[in-house]
Amino acid sequence: MSLDPAVARRLKRDRDGLVCAVVQQHDTREVLMVGWMDDEALHRTLTSGRVTFWSRSRSEYWRKGDTSGHAQFVKAVSLDCDGDALLVSVDQVGGACHTGDRTCFDASPLPVPGTAR
């Protein structure tokens, strides 16, 4: 089995064949993390109900939670208007970040001039 050709035609991949996948908690809309998917990772995500990414550092597929237990259960997947990014709505179990934090965006926000803290 492979990715639905109608979906594949809509994707605008980078030079490595990847599309950015922004992962968001489905009910709170909290942004959890960003990963990368190729056609196979997206196919696995859409058909298994669990999020699968392509690891750029390890050059292999990894399903979120298989080693950490911090799984992502797919609720919906949307493609942006340009076809170059995915929004993956999930039910996150445990931390989404490799550090164990709930989100990869827990670090201190960058200063923005003219905004109150």
VEXROTI-407275 format. One record per residue: residue number from 0; y, x, z of N, C-alpha, C in turn. Coordinates in nm, 3 decimals. Each point is the difference from the previous one (the first is absolute). Last residue first. Example, Ala and Ser with C-alpha at 12.3 -4.5 7.8 and 13.67 -1.06 7.14 Angstrom:
BEGIN
     n        nY        nX        nZ       caY       caX       caZ        cY        cX        cZ
     1    -0.225     1.285     0.708     0.119     0.082     0.006     0.109    -0.077     0.073
     0    -0.572     0.029    -0.007     0.119    -0.089     0.000     0.120     0.090     0.000
END
This chain:
BEGIN
     n        nY        nX        nZ       caY       caX       caZ        cY        cX        cZ
   116     4.160     0.519     2.888    -0.133     0.030     0.053    -0.037    -0.094     0.110
   115     0.339    -0.035    -0.459    -0.010     0.006     0.147    -0.143     0.028     0.041
   114     0.256     0.156    -0.468    -0.088    -0.101     0.059    -0.006     0.019     0.150
   113     0.245     0.286    -0.317     0.058    -0.133     0.002    -0.091    -0.108     0.056
   112    -0.234     0.438    -0.193     0.141    -0.014     0.039     0.046    -0.145    -0.005
   111    -0.495     0.167     0.102     0.069    -0.057    -0.114     0.145    -0.021     0.042
   110    -0.476     0.294     0.176     0.136    -0.052     0.020     0.061    -0.049    -0.131
   109    -0.533    -0.021     0.106     0.100     0.096    -0.046     0.139    -0.059     0.019
   108    -0.424    -0.136     0.317     0.064    -0.028    -0.128     0.102     0.106    -0.035
   107    -0.451     0.086     0.296     0.142    -0.034     0.015     0.063    -0.024    -0.137
   106    -0.520    -0.086     0.018     0.088     0.112     0.031     0.145    -0.048     0.010
   105    -0.385    -0.273    -0.135     0.044    -0.005     0.139     0.098     0.111     0.037
   104    -0.264    -0.139    -0.421     0.145     0.001     0.004     0.054    -0.013     0.142
   103    -0.463    -0.028    -0.145     0.042     0.136    -0.036     0.152     0.015     0.009
   102    -0.292    -0.351     0.308     0.058     0.015    -0.132     0.037     0.145    -0.025
   101    -0.244    -0.109     0.392    -0.011    -0.130    -0.069     0.048     0.011    -0.144
   100    -0.181     0.448     0.226     0.108    -0.096     0.022    -0.023    -0.126    -0.080
    99    -0.271     0.400    -0.024    -0.046    -0.102     0.093     0.107    -0.103     0.032
    98     0.003     0.370    -0.325     0.029     0.049     0.135    -0.052    -0.094     0.107
    97    -0.017    -0.098    -0.470    -0.104     0.098     0.033     0.023     0.061     0.139
    96     0.169    -0.505    -0.112     0.035     0.139    -0.029    -0.114     0.095     0.040
    95    -0.011    -0.475     0.083    -0.007     0.024    -0.144     0.023     0.146    -0.035
    94    -0.218    -0.247     0.465     0.113     0.067    -0.063    -0.020     0.021    -0.149
    93    -0.266    -0.408     0.221     0.035     0.133     0.050     0.119     0.057    -0.073
    92    -0.173    -0.362    -0.266    -0.072     0.016     0.126     0.026     0.142     0.048
    91     0.252    -0.365    -0.366    -0.026     0.136     0.047    -0.071    -0.003     0.134
    90     0.067    -0.322    -0.442    -0.015    -0.017     0.142    -0.044     0.136     0.051
    89     0.300    -0.070    -0.462    -0.127     0.021     0.070     0.005    -0.057     0.140
    88     0.246     0.058    -0.531     0.012    -0.070     0.128    -0.136     0.003     0.069
    87     0.252     0.298    -0.398    -0.130    -0.041     0.050     0.021    -0.060     0.140
    86     0.281     0.134    -0.473     0.020    -0.041     0.138    -0.132    -0.058     0.047
    85     0.147     0.366    -0.417    -0.078    -0.111     0.053     0.045    -0.029     0.142
    84     0.221     0.253    -0.476    -0.026    -0.001     0.144    -0.076    -0.127     0.038
    83     0.158     0.097    -0.449    -0.025     0.136     0.049    -0.019     0.009     0.152
    82     0.118    -0.381    -0.319    -0.141     0.039    -0.010    -0.031     0.137     0.056
    81     0.417    -0.287    -0.015    -0.012     0.111    -0.095    -0.144     0.046    -0.020
    80     0.117    -0.350     0.313     0.044    -0.043    -0.134    -0.011     0.109    -0.105
    79    -0.339     0.017     0.423     0.144    -0.019    -0.016     0.036    -0.026    -0.146
    78    -0.460    -0.145     0.251     0.051     0.107    -0.085     0.149    -0.023    -0.018
    77    -0.379    -0.152     0.402     0.102    -0.037    -0.098     0.044     0.124    -0.075
    76    -0.413    -0.213     0.354     0.051     0.117    -0.071     0.096    -0.049    -0.107
    75    -0.253    -0.184     0.501     0.059    -0.023    -0.132     0.043     0.133    -0.058
    74    -0.274    -0.029     0.393     0.041    -0.140    -0.003     0.057    -0.035    -0.137
    73    -0.341     0.411     0.230     0.094    -0.047    -0.102     0.022    -0.150     0.011
    72    -0.122     0.380     0.378    -0.065    -0.110    -0.068     0.102    -0.067    -0.091
    71    -0.074     0.498     0.259     0.098    -0.090    -0.060    -0.076    -0.105    -0.081
    70    -0.126     0.358     0.449    -0.020    -0.058    -0.132     0.115    -0.089    -0.044
    69    -0.160     0.386     0.350     0.127    -0.071    -0.015     0.007    -0.059    -0.140
    68    -0.349     0.294     0.165    -0.018    -0.134     0.054     0.124    -0.086    -0.012
    67    -0.102     0.470    -0.158     0.083    -0.023     0.119    -0.031    -0.131     0.070
    66    -0.222     0.140    -0.409    -0.023     0.104     0.100     0.076    -0.027     0.129
    65     0.023    -0.316    -0.356    -0.141     0.038     0.003    -0.029     0.109     0.102
    64     0.444    -0.204    -0.120    -0.075    -0.043     0.117    -0.144     0.045     0.006
    63     0.259    -0.031    -0.464     0.070     0.006     0.127    -0.088    -0.058     0.111
    62    -0.180     0.238    -0.438     0.023    -0.137     0.042     0.057     0.006     0.142
    61    -0.007     0.361    -0.432    -0.022    -0.024     0.142     0.039    -0.143     0.033
    60    -0.112     0.381    -0.442     0.035    -0.132     0.050    -0.023    -0.005     0.150
    59     0.135     0.466    -0.251    -0.113    -0.091     0.017     0.052    -0.136     0.048
    58     0.232     0.453    -0.027    -0.053    -0.040    -0.133    -0.126    -0.083     0.012
    57     0.311     0.191     0.346    -0.144     0.025    -0.002    -0.065    -0.032    -0.135
    56     0.475    -0.057     0.073    -0.030     0.130     0.062    -0.149     0.035    -0.008
    55     0.171    -0.422    -0.157     0.051     0.107    -0.084    -0.035     0.136     0.056
    54    -0.249    -0.484     0.052     0.060     0.108     0.078     0.043     0.111    -0.093
    53    -0.063    -0.546    -0.068    -0.038     0.129    -0.057     0.072     0.106     0.082
    52    -0.152    -0.504     0.189     0.102     0.085    -0.060    -0.065     0.116    -0.073
    51    -0.119    -0.532     0.212    -0.048     0.131    -0.042     0.113     0.074    -0.070
    50    -0.087    -0.464     0.346     0.088     0.085    -0.080    -0.063     0.136    -0.026
    49    -0.256    -0.489     0.058     0.046     0.113     0.081     0.081     0.093    -0.090
    48    -0.221    -0.382    -0.175     0.072    -0.055     0.114     0.046     0.104     0.100
    47    -0.243     0.024    -0.449    -0.072     0.020     0.126     0.066    -0.065     0.120
    46     0.170    -0.001    -0.467    -0.133    -0.060     0.002    -0.073     0.012     0.134
    45     0.448     0.181    -0.101     0.001    -0.141    -0.039    -0.136    -0.068     0.016
    44     0.047     0.468     0.086     0.082    -0.075     0.094    -0.006    -0.149    -0.029
    43    -0.208     0.299    -0.302    -0.074    -0.008     0.126     0.074    -0.083     0.104
    42     0.224     0.085    -0.406    -0.116    -0.087    -0.022    -0.080    -0.017     0.130
    41     0.350     0.308     0.006     0.051    -0.137    -0.002    -0.114    -0.099    -0.021
    40    -0.108     0.452    -0.025     0.037    -0.033     0.137     0.052    -0.143     0.009
    39    -0.094     0.170    -0.429    -0.123    -0.022     0.077     0.031    -0.038     0.143
    38     0.360     0.116    -0.292    -0.064    -0.127    -0.039    -0.124    -0.030     0.084
    37     0.325     0.305     0.253    -0.024     0.000    -0.144    -0.071    -0.131    -0.032
    36     0.339     0.134     0.431    -0.119    -0.060    -0.059    -0.005     0.030    -0.149
    35     0.254     0.153     0.514    -0.006     0.008    -0.147    -0.131    -0.057    -0.049
    34     0.346    -0.077     0.463    -0.113     0.075    -0.054     0.005    -0.004    -0.151
    33     0.300    -0.123     0.491    -0.001     0.011    -0.145    -0.121     0.084    -0.039
    32     0.142    -0.331     0.460    -0.025     0.129    -0.061     0.014    -0.007    -0.152
    31     0.131    -0.358     0.325    -0.092     0.085     0.075    -0.014     0.141    -0.057
    30     0.361    -0.446     0.036    -0.050     0.099    -0.094    -0.080     0.103     0.079
    29     0.084    -0.531     0.126     0.026     0.138     0.040    -0.060     0.095    -0.104
    28    -0.019    -0.499     0.030     0.068     0.071    -0.111     0.039     0.143     0.036
    27    -0.262    -0.359     0.244     0.130     0.046     0.051     0.086     0.066    -0.108
    26    -0.441    -0.176    -0.104     0.070    -0.104     0.075     0.138     0.042     0.050
    25    -0.301     0.297    -0.264     0.020    -0.128    -0.069     0.084    -0.101     0.077
    24     0.033     0.546    -0.010    -0.070    -0.098     0.082     0.034    -0.140    -0.052
    23     0.016     0.427    -0.330     0.081    -0.080     0.090    -0.089    -0.094     0.080
    22     0.027     0.458    -0.371    -0.087    -0.086     0.079     0.082    -0.065     0.111
    21     0.061     0.238    -0.518     0.066    -0.022     0.129    -0.085    -0.102     0.076
    20    -0.099     0.344    -0.428    -0.040    -0.123     0.068     0.066    -0.004     0.138
    19     0.041     0.264    -0.523     0.035    -0.004     0.141    -0.039    -0.136     0.059
    18    -0.248     0.237    -0.422     0.105    -0.096     0.029     0.022     0.001     0.152
    17    -0.240     0.358    -0.403     0.010    -0.068     0.129     0.118    -0.095     0.007
    16    -0.160     0.347    -0.338    -0.073    -0.125    -0.010     0.007    -0.085     0.126
    15     0.229     0.424    -0.107    -0.135     0.020     0.053    -0.083    -0.127    -0.003
    14     0.461     0.012    -0.135    -0.073     0.092    -0.090    -0.141     0.032     0.046
    13     0.188    -0.469     0.158     0.067     0.129    -0.012    -0.085     0.093    -0.086
    12    -0.013    -0.540    -0.074    -0.050     0.107     0.084     0.085     0.126    -0.015
    11     0.023    -0.548    -0.074     0.068     0.119    -0.051    -0.033     0.112     0.097
    10    -0.238    -0.514    -0.117     0.029     0.116     0.085     0.073     0.109    -0.077
     9    -0.178    -0.419    -0.187     0.130    -0.017     0.068     0.041     0.122     0.082
     8    -0.426    -0.040    -0.230     0.109     0.007    -0.099     0.137    -0.007     0.065
     7    -0.396    -0.060     0.265     0.018     0.139    -0.042     0.115     0.016    -0.099
     6    -0.136    -0.434     0.131     0.070     0.068     0.109     0.031     0.143    -0.042
     5    -0.256    -0.247    -0.294     0.132    -0.064     0.006     0.085     0.063     0.110
     4    -0.458     0.134    -0.051     0.089     0.055    -0.103     0.140    -0.062     0.002
     3    -0.323     0.056     0.432     0.027    -0.103    -0.100     0.099     0.056    -0.102
     2    -0.304     0.345     0.266     0.120    -0.080     0.022     0.019    -0.097    -0.116
     1    -0.499     0.144     0.067     0.126     0.073    -0.001     0.116    -0.097     0.019
     0    -0.592     0.069     0.038     0.118    -0.083     0.000     0.125     0.088     0.000
END
